[in-house]
Amino acid sequence: MKNDNPQGRVLIGSLLLIFGALALLDNLNLFRAREIFHFWPMVFIFVGALKISKSDTTAGYIIGCGFIGLGGLLLLHHMGIIYFRMRDWWPVFLIFAGLMVIFKGKVGNQDKLIAKDGNQDAICNIVAVMSGNKLQNSSQDFLGGEINCVMGGVELDLRSASMQTEATLNVFAMWGGIVLKVPNDWTVVSHGSPILGGFDDKTVPPMLNAKKLYIKGYAIMGGVEIIN
């Protein structure tokens, strides 16, 4: 059971330092940081770019582009280039969620990740947008996959699954939660980066480290819990 991600710590620490320094300079009347905070929609663009850079599935790219598009519209609105009211456009989120639910199976079949033996269960692609998914995977040659959770919840039970040596699972939880249940003989190596969220690894390390599950990704104002 390990949780070591120096890049994630540097990123989070740098963001805290920048926001803290700007707030301090603003309080001391040395710099008008409030003008910079008008560009807060850049946060959505940053999240979207982060998601696209770490994704290997079509669903991940769609979610990343959605965040970039939302951030771009809000930024242009605050800059006075365009004008729109969010209360007029909130049904777009429902339309987007409906499309994700309808085409969830088709999107999952377009993954770049392909199992060597043709076993579809060997690689999982789970999407939960304003919804919940409770699934069980019993593949005997689990290779990993990707889980995307936005304003929803995912519970993946892998206790009946097995792997050869190693597998990598990319996770992305924003305003939602992911629960992973793994077998007792798996060693979990967590490289996740929490941003105003958390990665909670509650697994008990086995005596032998023959099978390793690498957890990568981000928990943004959400949580990822791993138990065995």
C-alpha positions as CSV (number, residue, x, y, z in Angstrom):
1,M,0.0,0.0,0.0
2,K,1.8,3.1,-1.3
3,N,0.8,6.6,-2.1
4,D,3.6,8.5,-3.6
5,N,3.0,11.1,-6.3
6,P,5.6,13.9,-6.1
7,Q,4.2,15.6,-9.3
8,G,0.8,15.8,-7.7
9,R,2.2,17.3,-4.5
10,V,4.2,19.9,-6.4
11,L,1.1,20.9,-8.4
12,I,-1.2,21.2,-5.4
13,G,1.5,23.0,-3.4
14,S,2.2,25.4,-6.2
15,L,-1.5,26.3,-6.6
16,L,-1.8,26.9,-2.8
17,L,1.3,29.1,-2.8
18,I,0.0,31.2,-5.8
19,F,-3.4,31.8,-4.4
20,G,-2.1,32.5,-0.9
21,A,0.5,35.0,-2.2
22,L,-2.2,36.8,-4.3
23,A,-4.6,37.0,-1.4
24,L,-1.8,38.4,0.9
25,L,-0.8,41.0,-1.6
26,D,-4.4,42.1,-2.1
27,N,-4.9,42.4,1.7
28,L,-1.8,44.6,2.0
29,N,-3.1,46.8,-0.9
30,L,0.1,46.0,-2.9
31,F,-1.7,44.4,-5.8
32,R,-5.3,44.2,-7.0
33,A,-5.7,40.4,-7.1
34,R,-9.4,40.8,-7.4
35,E,-8.9,41.6,-11.1
36,I,-7.2,38.3,-11.7
37,F,-10.0,36.4,-9.9
38,H,-12.3,37.5,-12.7
39,F,-10.6,34.8,-14.7
40,W,-11.8,32.0,-12.4
41,P,-13.4,30.1,-15.3
42,M,-9.8,29.2,-16.3
43,V,-10.2,26.5,-13.6
44,F,-12.6,24.6,-15.8
45,I,-10.3,24.9,-18.8
46,F,-7.4,23.6,-16.6
47,V,-9.5,20.7,-15.4
48,G,-10.5,19.8,-19.0
49,A,-7.0,20.0,-20.3
50,L,-5.8,17.8,-17.3
51,K,-8.5,15.3,-18.1
52,I,-7.7,15.0,-21.8
53,S,-3.9,14.7,-21.1
54,K,-4.5,11.7,-18.8
55,S,-7.3,10.0,-20.7
56,D,-7.1,7.0,-23.1
57,T,-10.9,6.7,-23.8
58,T,-13.4,8.5,-25.9
59,A,-15.6,9.2,-22.9
60,G,-12.6,10.9,-21.2
61,Y,-12.0,13.2,-24.2
62,I,-15.7,14.1,-24.2
63,I,-15.7,15.0,-20.6
64,G,-12.5,17.0,-20.9
65,C,-13.8,18.9,-24.0
66,G,-17.0,19.6,-22.0
67,F,-15.1,21.3,-19.2
68,I,-13.0,23.3,-21.7
69,G,-16.1,24.5,-23.5
70,L,-17.8,25.5,-20.3
71,G,-14.7,27.3,-19.1
72,G,-14.3,29.1,-22.4
73,L,-18.0,30.3,-22.5
74,L,-17.8,31.6,-18.9
75,L,-14.5,33.3,-19.6
76,L,-15.8,35.1,-22.7
77,H,-18.9,36.1,-20.7
78,H,-16.8,37.7,-17.9
79,M,-14.7,39.5,-20.5
80,G,-17.8,41.0,-22.0
81,I,-17.2,39.4,-25.5
82,I,-20.5,37.4,-25.3
83,Y,-23.4,37.4,-23.0
84,F,-25.6,34.6,-21.8
85,R,-27.4,33.6,-18.7
86,M,-26.7,30.3,-17.0
87,R,-30.3,29.9,-16.0
88,D,-31.2,29.8,-19.7
89,W,-28.7,27.1,-20.6
90,W,-28.8,24.7,-17.6
91,P,-30.9,22.2,-19.6
92,V,-27.8,21.6,-21.7
93,F,-26.3,19.7,-18.8
94,L,-29.3,17.4,-18.8
95,I,-29.0,16.9,-22.5
96,F,-25.3,16.1,-22.1
97,A,-26.1,13.6,-19.3
98,G,-28.8,12.0,-21.4
99,L,-26.4,11.5,-24.4
100,M,-23.8,10.0,-22.1
101,V,-26.3,7.5,-20.7
102,I,-27.7,6.6,-24.2
103,F,-24.3,6.1,-25.9
104,K,-22.4,4.8,-22.8
105,G,-22.1,1.3,-24.3
106,K,-21.0,2.6,-27.7
107,V,-18.5,5.0,-26.2
108,G,-17.0,2.1,-24.2
109,N,-16.5,0.0,-27.3
110,Q,-14.3,2.7,-28.9
111,D,-11.5,2.5,-26.3
112,K,-7.9,2.6,-27.4
113,L,-7.2,-0.1,-24.8
114,I,-7.8,-3.5,-26.3
115,A,-7.5,-6.8,-24.4
116,K,-5.0,-9.2,-25.9
117,D,-7.3,-12.2,-25.6
118,G,-10.4,-10.3,-26.8
119,N,-12.0,-10.5,-23.3
120,Q,-14.0,-7.3,-22.9
121,D,-14.1,-7.7,-19.1
122,A,-10.3,-7.5,-19.0
123,I,-10.4,-3.7,-19.5
124,C,-13.2,-1.6,-17.9
125,N,-14.4,1.8,-19.1
126,I,-16.9,3.2,-16.7
127,V,-18.7,6.6,-16.9
128,A,-21.0,8.1,-14.4
129,V,-22.3,11.7,-15.1
130,M,-25.0,12.8,-12.6
131,S,-25.7,9.1,-12.1
132,G,-24.5,6.0,-10.3
133,N,-22.9,2.8,-11.4
134,K,-22.5,-0.3,-9.3
135,L,-20.6,-3.0,-11.2
136,Q,-18.7,-6.2,-10.7
137,N,-15.8,-7.5,-12.7
138,S,-14.6,-11.1,-12.5
139,S,-12.1,-11.2,-15.3
140,Q,-9.2,-13.6,-14.6
141,D,-6.8,-11.4,-16.7
142,F,-7.7,-7.9,-15.5
143,L,-5.6,-5.3,-17.3
144,G,-7.1,-2.1,-15.9
145,G,-9.0,0.7,-17.6
146,E,-10.5,4.0,-16.9
147,I,-13.3,5.3,-14.5
148,N,-14.8,8.8,-15.0
149,C,-17.2,10.1,-12.4
150,V,-18.7,13.6,-12.5
151,M,-21.4,14.5,-10.0
152,G,-22.1,10.9,-9.5
153,G,-20.9,7.7,-7.9
154,V,-19.1,4.5,-9.1
155,E,-18.6,1.3,-7.1
156,L,-16.5,-1.4,-8.8
157,D,-16.1,-4.8,-7.2
158,L,-13.0,-6.6,-8.3
159,R,-12.8,-9.1,-5.5
160,S,-13.6,-12.0,-7.9
161,A,-11.1,-10.8,-10.5
162,S,-7.5,-11.8,-11.0
163,M,-4.5,-10.5,-12.9
164,Q,-1.2,-11.8,-14.2
165,T,1.3,-9.3,-12.7
166,E,0.3,-5.6,-13.1
167,A,-2.7,-3.5,-14.1
168,T,-3.3,0.3,-14.3
169,L,-6.6,1.9,-13.5
170,N,-7.0,5.6,-14.3
171,V,-9.6,7.4,-12.2
172,F,-11.2,10.8,-12.4
173,A,-13.7,11.9,-9.8
174,M,-15.1,15.5,-9.7
175,W,-17.9,16.3,-7.4
176,G,-18.4,12.6,-6.9
177,G,-17.0,9.4,-5.5
178,I,-15.4,6.2,-6.6
179,V,-15.2,3.0,-4.5
180,L,-12.9,0.2,-5.5
181,K,-13.0,-3.3,-3.9
182,V,-9.9,-5.3,-4.7
183,P,-8.8,-8.9,-3.9
184,N,-6.7,-9.6,-0.8
185,D,-3.7,-10.7,-2.9
186,W,-3.4,-7.4,-4.8
187,T,-0.9,-4.7,-3.8
188,V,-2.3,-1.3,-4.4
189,V,0.1,1.4,-5.5
190,S,-1.7,4.8,-5.5
191,H,-0.4,7.6,-7.6
192,G,-3.6,9.7,-7.4
193,S,-3.6,13.4,-6.9
194,P,-6.3,14.9,-4.8
195,I,-7.3,18.5,-5.4
196,L,-9.7,19.6,-2.6
197,G,-10.6,15.9,-2.5
198,G,-9.0,12.7,-1.2
199,F,-7.6,9.3,-2.0
200,D,-8.3,6.9,0.8
201,D,-6.4,3.6,0.5
202,K,-7.7,1.2,3.2
203,T,-6.2,-2.0,1.8
204,V,-4.1,-4.3,3.8
205,P,-0.9,-5.2,1.9
206,P,-0.5,-8.9,1.2
207,M,2.6,-10.9,2.1
208,L,3.7,-11.2,-1.6
209,N,3.8,-8.4,-4.1
210,A,3.3,-10.5,-7.1
211,K,0.1,-8.6,-8.3
212,K,0.1,-4.9,-8.3
213,L,-2.7,-2.5,-9.2
214,Y,-1.6,1.0,-10.0
215,I,-4.1,3.7,-9.3
216,K,-3.6,7.0,-11.3
217,G,-5.7,10.1,-11.8
218,Y,-7.3,12.9,-9.9
219,A,-10.0,13.5,-7.3
220,I,-11.2,17.1,-7.6
221,M,-13.6,18.0,-4.9
222,G,-14.4,14.3,-4.8
223,G,-13.1,11.1,-3.3
224,V,-11.6,7.7,-4.3
225,E,-11.7,4.9,-1.7
226,I,-9.9,1.6,-2.2
227,I,-10.7,-1.4,0.1
228,N,-10.1,-5.1,0.2
